[in-house]
Each structure stands twice: as structure tokens, then as C-alpha cells.
Amino acid sequence: MEHITLLIGIVIVTALVFDFTNGFHDTANAMATTISTGALRPKTAVAMSAVLNLVGAFLSVEVAKTISGGIIDEGAGIRPEVIFAGLVGAIVWNLLTWLAGLPSSSSHALFGGLIGATLVSVGTHGVHGEAVVMKVLIPAVAAPFVAGLAAMAATRLTYRLTRDRAEADTAKGYRAGQIASAALVSLAHGTNDAQKTMGVITLALITGGVVAPHADPPLWVIASAGLAIALGTYLGGWRIIRTMGKGITDIQPPQGFAAQTGAAATILASSHLGFALSTTQVCSGAVMGSGLGRKGGVVRWSTAGRMVAAWGLTLPAAGLVAAGAAFLAGQGDWGVAAVAVLALAVCGAIWFASRRKPIDHTNVNEGPAAEPAGVVTTALRTVSPPPAGQSAPADGAPESAGVPAPDGGVPAQPTGPDAAASTPAPRRKAATVTR
């Protein structure tokens, strides 16, 4: 019993470490668009998001029940070392995608880790296949499309309603709307994602005989999970914030407001229904939808393609790492110790690699390098040309080349082989300046 108690303690600590990585990995979901448009300063944005994540953790336990008793059969002989191995797989994948700046799903990393470890240790009867399909896979496919379509429609409606208003007249309203919608996404993120760690800790307590099967998470579990995700959120996942805010599309305040509102509604609805939804996929889909919803808007499909590839790899990759960890941990105490040492070594190596090109609140809004226009982007520009008086920008270039930037500077003109093709003729440029 002494060994089991120690092992459960290790599992709880590891679960809270995962919750911490979930926090800084998913900060971008709520705050990337708000930071990229300048509605809030970076440090202010992540502080607000952290507080609301903590509050959201106390609002519901439906998703936690899905984790602790829905996907994994708690009565199939699941031992604490299996849960430990699953968490290791999720943490390693979270850190790898964070290093790459890819907004992959922390939720699916956790699911993949638990499923992979369970399959190796218990077998297929330890996983509820129907629950995985209905509450994980189907929402994973549907959620980005639903959020993207909602954000695209909301963006078009927003621009249509304000087409006769000067940008200066609507700027303050959109700033307030963005802050409010970002707060709602943060609250929804705490309601959905913090519960996943609660569910894992509760599952560990059930397997160790500490609490009864099908029990709700104890209050101390709710509080500790909320604090861990809030602390991770406050540190800020600046690499992923840059990708979400600048790498997918150039977001203007109306788009940011539409994307965040649609994403928050989707996440809150899923939490109420007990769907362990990926907030990352919802928010990424909403950002892409907002890019398609604005005339002249461009989605950087190469970045979007890398994101979708990461989404598809998350479940199997985290599951594979967790399966290896479960096999090693199943060898006894030395196996558990070996898994812990290897996990610390991998995490340390990833952290040192990130220090080569650090990204923080001081450089998070530096845009990505320009990329050539692809077939999809060219077709969309043909169907939806930019508003009158503006020329279509090169992919990755600022929307309004030659117009002073918010900080008083002038956005850089495109360079490289395509510079001549993307630079306006002298007469057209002169006309634009005169106007």
C-alpha cells in the first residue's frame, strides 16, 4: 500500500505538470488574436486569461467524468503506472509541438497517451471504443469546421454592418468586444481543459482505491488543477501565440472579435454536453474562418497544412510514446524510475533547444516571413477581390503596404523574386498617396 500511495503521488504531480504545459500551450486559443491586433498588451492578456482559466475550472465537472470513467474502463485493471505513462506521452508531445510553434491539441495528446498506455498494459477491452469515437474523434473532425463556418459568417456580417462607418469610429467598440470575447474563451478553456486533468487525477485515485468508482473530483483536485493551468497560462506560450496571431492570417479587430465569439460559444456548448473538445482545433478553425470571411483576406495555407498534419499525428504519436513508457513502467519500480528520468531528459533537451531562438512578449507580434501565393490563395483573391482603393498584398505581406503602421512606422515592402510583380506601378502608387 505504501508503494501504491507513493506512485499515486507521482501520478498526481505528473498530471499537474501536464496541466501546466496545457496552460502555456493553449494560451494562444484565447489571447492570440487579442494580442496580434493590439487590443491588449501581451502580459496583460495572459494575466487576464490565467485568472479566468482558474474561475472556469470550478464551473463544471462533466468533462472530468468523461475522462475518469468514459474513455478508459476504470475497472479493467488500470494501474497508476499506466496513467503515469499516458501523461508522459502527452507531456512530451505538448512540448515538441510548442517548440515547433504548432497549436496542436493538448486534449488529444492526453487521450492518445492514455489510450496507448492502456492498450499495451491491459488490452483493447480497457478502452471504450464507442466513447472514443462519439466524444473524441467525431468532435475533433466537426469542431474546426463548425467554428470556422461560424467565424466566417460572423466576419462577413460584421464587415457588412459597419461598411459605411469609418474605422476610427468602430475601433473602440471592436477593442472592447475583443477583450470580452477573449475573456469568454479563457473562461471556456478553464471549464473544458482544466477538467481533463481533474479526470486523470480522479482516475488515479480510483485505481488506487482512494475514492469510489464514478466519483466526482474532490475539491482539492479541482483547485490544484485550476491553479496549475492558470500558472501555465500566465507564463504564456509565446511561440504558439505568434503562429495563431500572425502565422495563419493577418487579423484585424473585427475578425478577432468574430473568431473568438464563435469559438467561445462552441467550447462552452461542448463542455455542457460533456464533450472533451479540443479548444485548440476550435480556435484555429475560427481564425481560419475569419481570414476567409474578410474580402481580400488571405489564409496562409502552408501554416494551416502543418497544423492539420500535427492534429492528425497527435493521437498516434502521443499514444506511441505512452505505449513505450507503459511497457517500461510495467517492469517494476526501476521501470517507473527509468521513465521519469527519460522524460526529464527529453523535456530538458526541448527547453534548451527553445533558448536558441527565444520568443517572448517583446517579439511575439513579429510577423512570419512572406510566402508565395498558392493556388488556393490566388483563387480566393479572384473570387473575393480586396476593397476598392487597396491592392492585393503578397502572401505574408501587410494588407496596406505604404500606410503607416500603428506604431508610426511603415510596413516593409515585399522583397525577393516576386517583388516586382507585387509592387504597384508608380502611377497607381502616386494616386494612392494623393488620395
Summary of the structure (lengths in Angstrom):
residues: 435
radius of gyration: 22.8
end to end distance: 79.7
largest distance: 83.0
contacts: 1658
relative contact order: 0.17
helix: 71%
strand: 1%
